[in-house]
Amino acid sequence: MKRLVLTAVVGVALLPLSGCAQTGNDAAQVGDETVSTSDVNFLTKMQCDALDKAAKDPASAGQVQPASRRQVRADMLNALVDSEVSAQLAAKSGGTYDRATLRQLMDQIEPAVKSAPEKDRERFRDLIGDFYRGQLQVFELAKQKLALQGVANPSDDEVQNAISSILADFRKEVGVKINPVYGADASGTAGKKDPSISVAVSSYAKQAATSPQAPDFITGLPSRQRCG
């Protein structure tokens, strides 16, 4: 399973919707399913709490890269959208996954889960589990696709390219719509452009609208707008 590249969701080792009425409760829509603003805010809090805690720990403080809360929210939305896309693709394709690998990944994430408030742990664990399960399922689909093409021992790049191709095609098939407050680009990736209506004219506004944001800009943000 060494070829599997997993995206960290938490700090361990992490327009009105087109055709829909915006209620404020939906951060994105994937096919007929929605990604809730509540889940985005929840994971953002978990990530920021983890970064803040690590930044205060002398043993890890030098390794923590601060991030703007706005960008963390966008990253968490992207992870949740990817999770939903993967789940729908696996359901349609009959995707399987390596249960032993999932258990190993969940064991690795458990210390981060246990560091969260007790009332949040089950929800946290479920969201992370769904994300990892989806990645494992798409990984298996990518291997199957490459095998059909006669690639018995694919390289890391070949596997990742196959995964990217499979997910991109399925995103187009089901349709992914992102709430404009998350500044998605044409590909549906949140955090890539300025979500405001006005044009950024000041130096501060231009830096805020830039992705990725410069480190000195992030460190200059008020603590409530920064993680880490």
C-alpha positions as CSV (number, residue, x, y, z in Angstrom):
1,M,0.0,0.0,0.0
2,K,3.1,2.2,-0.2
3,R,1.8,3.9,-3.4
4,L,-1.3,5.3,-1.7
5,V,-0.9,9.0,-1.1
6,L,-3.2,10.2,1.6
7,T,-4.2,13.8,2.2
8,A,-4.0,14.8,5.9
9,V,-7.3,16.2,7.1
10,V,-6.0,17.2,10.5
11,G,-2.7,18.3,11.9
12,V,-1.0,14.9,12.4
13,A,2.3,13.2,11.3
14,L,-3.6,17.8,7.9
15,L,-23.3,32.1,-5.8
16,P,-26.1,30.6,-4.5
17,L,-25.6,27.0,-5.5
18,S,-26.5,26.8,-9.2
19,G,-30.0,25.4,-9.5
20,C,-30.5,25.4,-5.7
21,A,-31.8,27.9,-3.2
22,Q,-29.0,28.8,-0.8
23,T,-30.0,28.2,2.8
24,G,-26.7,28.9,4.4
25,N,-26.5,25.3,5.5
26,D,-24.9,23.9,2.4
27,A,-21.2,24.5,1.6
28,A,-21.4,22.4,-1.5
29,Q,-23.5,20.0,-3.6
30,V,-22.2,16.8,-5.1
31,G,-24.8,15.3,-7.3
32,D,-27.9,15.0,-5.2
33,E,-26.0,15.1,-1.9
34,T,-24.8,18.1,0.0
35,V,-21.8,19.0,2.1
36,S,-23.0,20.9,5.2
37,T,-21.5,24.1,6.4
38,S,-21.7,22.5,9.9
39,D,-19.2,19.8,8.9
40,V,-16.9,22.3,7.3
41,N,-16.9,24.5,10.4
42,F,-16.5,21.4,12.7
43,L,-13.4,20.2,10.8
44,T,-12.0,23.7,10.6
45,K,-12.2,24.0,14.4
46,M,-10.6,20.6,14.8
47,Q,-7.7,21.5,12.5
48,C,-7.2,25.0,14.0
49,D,-7.3,23.6,17.5
50,A,-4.6,21.0,16.5
51,L,-2.4,23.6,14.9
52,D,-2.8,26.0,17.9
53,K,-1.9,23.2,20.3
54,A,1.1,22.2,18.3
55,A,2.3,25.8,18.1
56,K,2.3,26.1,21.9
57,D,4.3,22.8,22.3
58,P,8.0,23.5,22.4
59,A,8.7,20.1,20.9
60,S,6.7,20.9,17.7
61,A,6.4,24.7,17.6
62,G,9.2,25.1,15.1
63,Q,7.5,22.7,12.7
64,V,4.1,24.4,12.6
65,Q,3.2,26.4,9.6
66,P,0.5,29.0,10.5
67,A,-2.5,29.2,8.1
68,S,-5.3,31.6,7.7
69,R,-8.6,30.3,9.1
70,R,-10.2,31.2,5.7
71,Q,-7.8,28.9,3.9
72,V,-8.2,26.1,6.4
73,R,-12.0,26.3,5.9
74,A,-11.5,26.0,2.2
75,D,-9.1,23.0,2.6
76,M,-11.6,21.2,4.9
77,L,-14.4,21.8,2.3
78,N,-12.2,20.4,-0.4
79,A,-11.6,17.3,1.7
80,L,-15.3,16.8,2.4
81,V,-16.2,17.3,-1.3
82,D,-13.5,14.7,-2.2
83,S,-14.9,12.4,0.4
84,E,-18.4,12.6,-1.0
85,V,-17.2,12.3,-4.6
86,S,-15.2,9.2,-3.7
87,A,-18.2,7.7,-1.8
88,Q,-20.6,8.1,-4.7
89,L,-18.1,6.8,-7.2
90,A,-17.4,3.7,-5.0
91,A,-21.2,3.1,-4.6
92,K,-21.7,3.2,-8.4
93,S,-18.6,1.1,-9.2
94,G,-18.8,-1.3,-6.4
95,G,-15.5,-0.1,-5.1
96,T,-13.7,-2.2,-2.4
97,Y,-10.9,-1.2,0.0
98,D,-8.3,-2.8,2.2
99,R,-9.9,-2.9,5.6
100,A,-6.5,-3.6,7.3
101,T,-5.1,-0.4,5.8
102,L,-8.1,1.6,7.0
103,R,-7.7,0.2,10.5
104,Q,-4.0,1.2,10.4
105,L,-4.8,4.7,9.3
106,M,-7.5,5.1,11.9
107,D,-5.1,3.9,14.6
108,Q,-2.7,6.6,13.5
109,I,-5.3,9.3,13.7
110,E,-6.7,8.2,17.0
111,P,-4.3,10.3,19.2
112,A,-5.6,13.4,17.4
113,V,-9.2,12.2,17.8
114,K,-8.7,11.7,21.6
115,S,-7.2,15.1,21.9
116,A,-10.6,16.6,20.8
117,P,-13.4,17.2,23.3
118,E,-15.1,14.0,24.2
119,K,-18.4,15.2,22.8
120,D,-16.8,15.7,19.4
121,R,-14.8,12.5,19.0
122,E,-17.4,10.2,17.4
123,R,-18.2,12.8,14.8
124,F,-14.6,13.6,14.2
125,R,-13.7,9.9,13.8
126,D,-16.6,9.3,11.4
127,L,-15.7,12.1,9.1
128,I,-12.0,11.1,9.0
129,G,-13.0,7.5,8.5
130,D,-15.2,8.4,5.5
131,F,-12.4,10.4,4.0
132,Y,-9.8,7.6,4.3
133,R,-12.3,4.9,3.1
134,G,-13.1,6.9,0.0
135,Q,-9.4,7.4,-0.8
136,L,-8.7,3.7,-0.4
137,Q,-11.7,2.8,-2.6
138,V,-10.5,5.1,-5.4
139,F,-7.0,3.7,-5.0
140,E,-8.4,0.3,-5.8
141,L,-10.3,1.6,-8.8
142,A,-7.2,3.2,-10.1
143,K,-5.2,-0.1,-9.8
144,Q,-8.0,-1.9,-11.7
145,K,-8.0,0.7,-14.4
146,L,-4.3,0.4,-14.9
147,A,-4.4,-3.4,-14.9
148,L,-7.0,-3.3,-17.7
149,Q,-4.5,-1.1,-19.6
150,G,-1.8,-3.7,-19.1
151,V,0.1,-1.9,-16.4
152,A,0.8,-4.6,-13.8
153,N,3.3,-2.7,-11.7
154,P,2.4,1.0,-11.9
155,S,4.7,3.7,-10.6
156,D,3.5,6.2,-8.0
157,D,3.0,8.8,-10.7
158,E,0.9,6.4,-12.8
159,V,-1.3,5.6,-9.8
160,Q,-1.8,9.2,-8.9
161,N,-2.5,10.2,-12.5
162,A,-5.1,7.5,-12.7
163,I,-6.7,8.6,-9.5
164,S,-6.8,12.2,-10.6
165,S,-8.3,11.2,-14.0
166,I,-11.0,9.0,-12.4
167,L,-12.1,11.6,-9.9
168,A,-12.1,14.5,-12.4
169,D,-14.3,12.5,-14.8
170,F,-16.7,11.5,-12.1
171,R,-16.9,15.1,-10.7
172,K,-18.0,16.2,-14.2
173,E,-20.5,13.4,-14.4
174,V,-22.3,14.1,-11.0
175,G,-21.7,17.8,-10.9
176,V,-20.0,19.6,-8.1
177,K,-21.2,23.1,-7.0
178,I,-19.4,25.1,-4.4
179,N,-21.0,27.9,-2.3
180,P,-19.3,31.1,-3.6
181,V,-18.3,32.2,-0.1
182,Y,-15.5,29.6,-0.4
183,G,-13.9,31.2,-3.4
184,A,-13.8,28.2,-5.7
185,D,-12.2,28.3,-9.1
186,A,-13.6,26.9,-12.4
187,S,-12.5,23.4,-11.4
188,G,-14.5,23.5,-8.2
189,T,-11.6,23.8,-5.8
190,A,-12.3,26.1,-2.9
191,G,-9.9,28.7,-1.7
192,K,-8.5,29.6,-5.1
193,K,-9.9,33.0,-5.6
194,D,-11.4,36.0,-3.8
195,P,-15.0,35.3,-2.9
196,S,-15.9,38.9,-2.3
197,I,-17.9,40.9,-4.9
198,S,-15.7,44.0,-4.7
199,V,-12.3,44.2,-6.5
200,A,-9.3,43.9,-4.2
201,V,-7.6,47.3,-4.4
202,S,-5.6,47.7,-1.2
203,S,-2.3,45.8,-0.5
204,Y,-4.0,44.0,2.4
205,A,-7.0,43.0,0.2
206,K,-4.8,41.7,-2.6
207,Q,-2.8,39.5,-0.2
208,A,-6.0,38.2,1.4
209,A,-7.2,37.2,-2.1
210,T,-4.0,35.5,-3.0
211,S,-3.7,31.7,-2.9
212,P,-1.5,30.5,-1.4
213,Q,-1.2,33.4,1.0
214,A,2.3,34.7,1.9
215,P,3.7,33.6,5.3
216,D,4.2,37.2,6.5
217,F,0.6,38.0,5.7
218,I,-0.6,35.0,7.7
219,T,1.5,35.8,10.7
220,G,0.2,39.4,10.6
221,L,-3.4,38.3,10.9
222,P,-5.3,38.7,14.2
223,S,-5.3,35.5,16.2
224,R,-9.0,34.8,15.5
225,Q,-8.3,34.7,11.8
226,R,-5.2,32.5,12.0
227,C,-4.5,28.9,13.0
228,G,-1.2,27.9,14.4
